[in-house]
Amino acid sequence: MTVRRVALLTAGGFAPCLSSAVGGLIERYTEIDPTIEIIAYQHGYHGLLLGNKIIVDETARKAAGELHKFGGSPIGNSRVKLTNAADCVKRGLVKEGENPLTVAADQLKADGVDVLHTIGGDDTNTTAADLAAYLHENDYELTVVGLPKTIDNDVVPIRQSLGAWTAAEEAAHFAKNIIGEHRSGPRMLIVHEVMGRHCGWLTAAAAAKYREWVTTQKWVPSLGLSQERWDVHAVFVPELSVDIDAEAARLKTVMDEVGNVNIFLSEGAGVSEIVAQLEAAGEEVQRDPFGHVKLDTVNPGQWFAKQFAEKLGAEKVMVQKSGYYSRAAAANPEDLRLIKSMTDLAVEAALAGTPGVIGHDEENGDRLRAIEFPRIAGGKPFDVKQEWFGELLGAIGQPFDPDAAVAAH
């Protein structure tokens, strides 16, 4: 396959890998064949539908390495589903009666694109697969190679998504300052709400990372500076059902003895119960173009805080969300190494005409490869049977039955 022009786009929510992944792809193409033209659609599929693109010129190629130092996305993101025509019409991206897939395909044809690199989660990459299939049916061959971006780390069958390690580290750093508020008043309840719609991996990893810090500090209990007060007291994830009354009884003891309670909460924990409660009350629950509940409109953190505050006798309650702080960070060294290996393979796959999403295939010996699009899905549950998670809950005295929890999820 002869590749003359490559297009890049980033889509979905941010993760601490987008800027670096864009830079890595530009660097690798420039190393292998600087004659290959590179364009980037601004704000993902939004820009593709509107023909809003930039040309990666010589200056940008030479400076692409600078992108590894930044978070966010230099080319912009959006949430657009090409098979949701009504939403695309409503947003002015296509005209009434137009098929967004046709509009996108025509734009790619007009731009002479041979390879499309999509950097996003399961929605981004399955949308790319729909587009590639449509182009194939209409006699336009385009190789689509995706990179897995999500701080939730919940893409099937990919072992580790880009940006998730950094997001966990940043959420732990955020927690240090928020939990430092525990002496701003007596009987303080702090809820640290972490992103994670379906999967509790990020919440668990952030709590574990934070505890690594807690357990290595020198404490001065006689001055009130104690590990017990700074520690994690509960971790709630979607994969584990929460017995509010039982946990309230346990945490009430912590509050009485320590003087404060610190909870790490996945934003997806208890959402089905919250939505059912809201809809039973006649309230409309808002959803995005992909049908996902808009979590910021249901406020899981506030809901859990309300459930526990009275039962614990909390005098002051603080709910803080680390998501936007974490997801726009620059990639850490661990993620940078993963990004490098994946962007290099993405270019190799593209030049060979091999479509798919780059990742360590959990169903194929964890081998790094281009995974077939039909096998890509979101919502992979966090495996609560992992030893490190059991050790985390055991250390903070939180009981759970992993077998029952997995079966229920």
Secondary structure, DSSP 8 states (H G I E B T S, - for coil): ----EEEEEE-SS--TTHHHHHHHHHHHHHHH-TTSEEEEETTTHHHHHHT-EEE--HHHHHTGGGGGG--S-TT------TT-HHHHHHTTSS-TT--HHHHHHHHHHHTT-SEEEEEESHHHHHHHHHHHHHHHHTT---EEEEEEB-TT---BTBS--BTHHHHHHHHHHHHHHHHGGGGSSSSEEEEEEE--SS--HHHHHHHHHHHHHHTTS--BGGGTB-HHHHS--EEE-TTS---HHHHHHHHHHHHHHHSEEEEEEETTTTHHHHHHHHHHTT----B-TTS-B-HHHH-HHHHHHHHHHHHHT-SEEEEEE-HHHHHTS---HHHHHHHHHHHHHHHHHHHHT--EEEEEETTTTTEEEEE-GGG-BS-----TTSHHHHHHHHHHT----HHHHHHH-
